[in-house]
């Protein structure tokens, strides 16, 4: 049986930090008892140690896929450098309060005490009282309390400290529109006195072509001009994690079909478009909006949902606790999906940002209290549920960042399953409409592509205002416009991997 992480029988290709000398092997670093770092985490410790030898504030960007252990790696690095006397405190920024619990749990595992920052919290406790190792704060709270935080940190007497930005791609920087990138400007000001700034991300790019904090830029020649490129200091690609057994591979099932536009029977007012073959951008977007409607005559969404349910039943034959995630377009759309799944006897939890009980429902799903989790905007990143094995992507959001973040909720492993499966792990499955852009992203999801900063372009895609027809339909695909399923597999591993 395989176990996750670095103890593969064959050595992994060593990772190199951009712009630095070769890093020492993992064996040269003494691990913390009970918590043995993965290879890339040991390299991160060595990289930060070297950066501390430089003068001034240093930015370090880590690009590591979901399931790589970014949270634990960052905290392990601080714990090691704090024990060596190189750092004294840390300040962790995260984009959502629901993710704070994961940071607190990981810190506790290492014997570190983190406190969630509140406006009334005394950053510098009275003499004689123990200080926590660091603070945890959301980007929103940092932006709202910028001046207070700056004042408190200036008076705290922390000494050399580390600023960690989780999902750092959220911290865009735009000098021309500071209000639009308030989180990025707030982080830059608050962390200006930090000795190191560590950015963590699994998707080191943005749809708006903006740079972001804690990210070094380099000049590269792109065809006929010089452009700027975001250069991670350490990159761990998902395909490496798959090969190591740290995460699951993904297999894709794209539902193809024909989409009818206009009213049938009216001369000149109807056109049929192939979902996977449409090259006109405006028609591609219209096709996707129609394809995800449960009541559309093409029945693409219904067939997709039906196939996802069947696949989950198959997966449960070897993973009895497996669950599924549906990413919906809006609340009304999500409720119709919930109704259809519940009619089939499934236990379903609906979560969205307007529901104050959403975090509790997400935790209940993690504990196995529902078969399906239907989400609009709550599970794109930071949601860690190793029981997730099937994802149905039924939304019109087609940026590479959101798609990759959504589908990779299903790649995570836990120790219990790792002890039962060989390497490579059993795959998880993604079901989505056969939109050309989504299929393109699926082919490259496990590769880290460079993020080149190009001139801004304004591309607005209007969302359909109507909620669609009533979807009081049984959960069965109609024999209308739905076509074949297009299958895409993950990265092909060498034969010796398959023999383990």
Secondary structure as GFF3:
##gff-version 3
##sequence-region A 1 500
A	DSSP	three_ten_helix	26	28	.	.	.	ID=ss1
A	DSSP	alpha_helix	39	51	.	.	.	ID=ss2
A	DSSP	beta_strand	58	64	.	.	.	ID=ss3
A	DSSP	alpha_helix	70	83	.	.	.	ID=ss4
A	DSSP	beta_strand	89	94	.	.	.	ID=ss5
A	DSSP	alpha_helix	97	109	.	.	.	ID=ss6
A	DSSP	beta_strand	114	116	.	.	.	ID=ss7
A	DSSP	beta_strand	134	138	.	.	.	ID=ss8
A	DSSP	alpha_helix	139	144	.	.	.	ID=ss9
A	DSSP	alpha_helix	146	156	.	.	.	ID=ss10
A	DSSP	beta_strand	161	166	.	.	.	ID=ss11
A	DSSP	three_ten_helix	168	170	.	.	.	ID=ss12
A	DSSP	beta_strand	172	173	.	.	.	ID=ss13
A	DSSP	alpha_helix	182	190	.	.	.	ID=ss14
A	DSSP	three_ten_helix	191	193	.	.	.	ID=ss15
A	DSSP	beta_strand	196	201	.	.	.	ID=ss16
A	DSSP	beta_strand	211	212	.	.	.	ID=ss17
A	DSSP	beta_strand	216	222	.	.	.	ID=ss18
A	DSSP	beta_strand	225	231	.	.	.	ID=ss19
A	DSSP	beta_strand	234	236	.	.	.	ID=ss20
A	DSSP	alpha_helix	238	244	.	.	.	ID=ss21
A	DSSP	beta_strand	250	262	.	.	.	ID=ss22
A	DSSP	beta_strand	270	274	.	.	.	ID=ss23
A	DSSP	alpha_helix	281	291	.	.	.	ID=ss24
A	DSSP	alpha_helix	300	315	.	.	.	ID=ss25
A	DSSP	beta_strand	323	327	.	.	.	ID=ss26
A	DSSP	alpha_helix	331	343	.	.	.	ID=ss27
A	DSSP	beta_strand	348	351	.	.	.	ID=ss28
A	DSSP	alpha_helix	358	366	.	.	.	ID=ss29
A	DSSP	beta_strand	372	375	.	.	.	ID=ss30
A	DSSP	beta_strand	388	393	.	.	.	ID=ss31
A	DSSP	alpha_helix	400	407	.	.	.	ID=ss32
A	DSSP	three_ten_helix	408	410	.	.	.	ID=ss33
A	DSSP	alpha_helix	415	418	.	.	.	ID=ss34
A	DSSP	beta_strand	428	433	.	.	.	ID=ss35
A	DSSP	alpha_helix	436	444	.	.	.	ID=ss36
A	DSSP	beta_strand	451	453	.	.	.	ID=ss37
A	DSSP	beta_strand	482	488	.	.	.	ID=ss38
A	DSSP	alpha_helix	495	498	.	.	.	ID=ss39
###
